[in-house]
């Protein structure tokens, strides 16, 4: 319905974006009203994860427009087409940013009603990517916000479904009244798609079939479409957000975000507990008993499930270790652990007649002698 222009406005030379209603749509008062309503809503909202409005109005020809901040980045839809699947930690971080934006929208008395990947921007900043929620053209104004926004002349007709079929809630698909839990349902589908690479009903083609699926068909577990199983606690949080009955979903975006964060923290905590790094405390060489030369044996566990494996050929004599909890990597959810143990070489087997422990001093002396002899021979041959 609109045309997008980049412009320089009277804001100190700031580059902005102008969203202008198409000329052929200018005679439709309901569309003019919706675009101006979007400008009014964005003027009220102020949040780091919501696009900033710079003004709105009508041109001399009567075409409605909204002036917005210029965002640099890509939509979540473009990133999903490029990457298909996001790491679980990254997807949860983006979803919690989106929920923070939705919390501000709901607190102000609005319902977005069209949360989808195309309306979520990923904008790079100093701390990674920041979510920006855009396009409030079909937002619903609830009773508590009507004193701040002019009453709408052309309200949505009763029984009409407003939104994108692949992301509408069951109550939207049924034409029933909607509230903030509608946006929570859509945010749950976005998280589902980011971690599973597809939505719960992507096999269904056609708007009618999609609406019927949202109304009556239970969403399958996201682990069904993932290469690795998802933690049951995380899966339960996602499926609760996709409950058919709004009363069974989270009551607010803040509750959804908190439960999601706690579930992810427990998953990360269980991974950290599965792999413990043991670090050897250095012992001054002069204080080591000469009769018990020591060496360092390192054992690396390639995954959180791998347990600490002691060296089978060594008998522990002096073990000075300090256990610390490893820091997990959120982007890939893998914990590496290294175990360093100060050990004494095992007694020599009876069948081996000549066996002696190797000290660090002996290794250094042998290496120095070798290089000295090799260097002398090399100089002799050159001459």
N, C-alpha and C positions, 0 to 999 in steps of 0.2 A: 504493500500500500504506500510505501514511502521511497523517497530518493535520499541518498546520503552524500553530503558534500563536506570536504575539508575547507576550513575557512580561518581567517584571522579576525578576531573580534576585538571589541574595545576592552580588552582585559590585559593590557600591558604587552600586547603582541603575542599572546598565547594562541597556539594552534588549537582549534576546536572542531567539533563535528556538528553539522546541522542536519537534522532529520526533518525532511520536508515532505508533506503530503503530496502525492501525485496530483497533477492538474485535473485529470479525469475523475479523481475522487473528491475534489474540493466542493462539489455540489451535494455531497452526502453528509448531512449534519451530524449523524451519529459517529462517523469516522473523524470528523473535525473535532467533535467533543472528546473522543477517546484520546486523540493525540495531545490536546491541550490538558486533559486530565493527567496524562503521563507526566507532563511538565510540572503540574502542581504537586503531584505525589513526590517526584524526585526533589523538588525544592524543599519539601518537609524532611525527607530522609537524609541522614548524615551518618555514614559508616565507611570505614576503610575498604570494605568489600562490596560496596555499591557504587555504581557509576555516578559521577557528580553532574548535576544539571547547572547550566549557566544562564538559563532563561527560556522563555517560550512566548509565543504570540502568533500573529497572523501577518502575512505579507500584504502589500498593497492590492494584490490580486485576490486576497481572501484565502490564501493557502496557509494552513496551520503548520507551525514548525516548532521544534524543540532544539535547543543548543546544549550539547553535552561535552564533557571533557574528552579529549582525544586519547584513546587507549592504544597502546602499542603491545602487540602480542598476537595470540590466535585464540579461536574459540575452542572449547572443550570438544566439540564435534570434530574439528579439524585434527586435534591431537589424537582422538580416538581412531580416526581413519588412518592416521600415520603410524601410531604405535599399537593399536588394537587393545592391548592390556597394560594396565599400570601395576607396579608393585603395590602390595597391600598397604604398606605404610604410607606411601605417597597418595594413594587413593583416599585413605582415611584422613590425611592432612587436608586435602582439597575439600572433602566433604564437610569437615568441621569448619573450615572457612566459609563454605556456602551456608551452613547452618547458622553461623554467627550473623551473616547478612540477613537470612530469613528471620532470625530472632528479632533483629532491629525492625524489619518490615512489619512483623506481627505486632510488636509492641506499639508501633505507631498506628495500628488499626487497619492494616491492609493485608490482602492475600494476593500473592503474585499470580497464581493460577496457570502459569506457563513456564514452569521450571523445566528446562531441557538443555542438552549440551550446547545447542546453538545460542542460548541466552546466557551462557557462562563463559567469561573471558579469562584466559590465563595470561597475566601480565608480568614479565620478568622484573624483579627488583633486586635489591642488595641481599635479600634473604631467600632467594629462589623465585618461585612463581606465586603471585598473589591473585586470588580469585576476585573477579568483579562481576556482580550480577547486573544484567542489563535488561532492557525491553519490558517496561511496565504498562504496555499498551492495553492489556486485558485485565489489569489488576482490579480486584474487588475492594471497595471502600466499605469497611464495617461501620457499625453504628457509632462507635466511640470516636471515629476520625471524621465524621461528616461535618463537624463544626469547623474543621480546618480546610475542607475541600468543598467547593460549590456542589450542590446537589445535581446529580446527573439527570438530564432531560430524557435520555433514551437508555433506560436500564436494560440489562440482559433479560430477555423474556424467560418466563418460568418454563422449566423443562428443556431448555436449550443447553447443549454441551459446549463449553468454551475451553479451548486448550488444544494441545497436540495429542492425537489419539494414542501414540505409543507411550505417552507419559502421563495420561490423565488418571485420576483416582477413580475408584468405583463409584463414588457419589457424583463425580463429574460426568462419568459415562452414563449414569442413570438420570441425569438432569436434576439431581437433588441439590439443596442448598449446600454450600461449601464453607469451610473455615480453614484455620491455619494447618489442620492435619492433612489437608489436601496437598500443601506444599511439602510436608514431611514424607508423604507417599512418593512424590516425584523425586525428592532427594534420595530416598532409598533406592529407587530404580537407577538413578545416576551412579550411586556407589556400586550397586550390583553390576552395572555394565562396565565400570572401570576395572573391577577385579576379575570378572568372568569373561570379558571380551564380547559380551552380548547381553541383551536384556532378557527378562524372564519369558517374554512371549515373542521373540524375534522370528520364530518359525511361522507365525501367523501373518498372512498378507491380507490387506484390506482394512479399511477403517471399521466396518461393521464387526468383523471378526475380532479385531483388537478390543473394541469396546465391550463385546461379550466376554472376552477373556478376562479383562480387568474386573468385570462384575462378578463372574462365577468361577473362574479357574484359579486354583491356588498356585502361587509362584513356586517353581521347583527350587531346591537348595542350590545356591551358586556353586558349591563344590562339584556339582554334577558336570559343570562345563569347564572346570579348572584343571590344570595339569597337576597341581598339588592340592591336597585337601585343606580346607579352611578350618580354623579352630572352631569347635562347636559353639563356644560363647559368642564369637564374632558373628557366626552364621545366624544365631538366634536373634541378635540385635537387628541384623538386616531384615530378616523375615518378619520381625515384629513391626518394623516400619512399613512393611508391605501388607499388613493385615487388611482384610476386606472391610471389616467393621471399624469405622474411625475410633470407636471407644477402645479398641484393642491396640491402637497405635500409641506412640509417645504423645503426651499431652502438649508438648512444646518442643521447639527446635533446641532449646538449651538442654532439656532432658535427653533428647536423642544424642546430642553431642557429648554429654557427660557419660552416658552409658557406653557410647562408642569408644571414648577415650579410656574408660576403665577396662573394657574388654581387651583393647589393644595393649594396654599396660600389663595386664596379667599374662597375655600371650608372650610378650617380650620378656617378662620376668621369668616365666617358665623356661624360656630358651636360655636366658642367662644362667639360671640355676643348673641347667644340664651340662654346662661346660665351665669349669673353673680353671683359671690360669694360676699356676704355681711358679713363683719367681724365686730364683736362688739368691740368697744373700751372700755377697762377696766376702770371702775370708782372706785376710792378708796372708801372702805367701809365707812370710816369716813365722806366722803363728801356726801353720799347718804342721802336723807331726811328720817328720821325715820318713818314718817307717810306714806311714799310711798315705802314700801319694793318692791324690784325688783327681777326679776328672768330672766334666759336666756331660750329662747325657740329656738330650732334648727330645721330647716326645710331642708330636703335634696331632691334635684331634681334628680331622677335616670337617666335622659337622657337630651340631649340638648334641646329636644322639650318640656320638662316639665317646666312650668312657675313657678315663685315664688309664693308659697301659704302661705298667712298670717294665723296665728292661729285664728280660728273663735271665740274662747271663750275668747280672750284677747283684750282689748282696748289699743291701743298704747298711751303711755303717754310720755316716754323719749326714743327717738330712735336716737342713735349715731352710724351711720354706715359709712363705707368707702367702696365704690365699686371698686373692682379691677377686671381685666380681668383674667379669668382662663387660665391655660396653657393646651392645648389639648395634648393627647397622640397620636403620629403619627402612632404607630403600629396598633392601633385598632380604632382610630378615634372616641373616646367617650369622652365626657366632663362631669365631675361631678361637681356639684355646691352645696355649703352649705351656708345657710342663717342664720345668727345669729342676733337676734333682742332683744334689751333690752325693755321689756314691763312691764306694770303695770297690775296686775290681774283685770279681769273685775268685775264690781259690782256684789254682790251676788244676785241671783234671789230671788224674794219675797217669793217663796214657801219654800226656805231653811232658817230656822230660825237661825241656828248656822253656820256661815261661816266667816272665818278670813284668811287674807293673811299669808302665811308661809314665814318667813325670813330665811336666811342662819344661823344666830345665833341661832334661835329657833331649827332648825334641828340639829345643832351640840350639843346643850344642851340636847335635847331629846335623842339623840343617846348615849351621855355620861352617862346620868342617867340610861338608859336601860342596858348598859353593866356593870355599877357598881352594880346594883341590881342583874343582872344575875350572875355576878362573886361572889357576897356574898352568894347567895343561893347555888351555886355550891360548894363553900368551906364548907358551913354548912353541906351539904349532904355528902361530903367526910369524914368529921369528924365523 
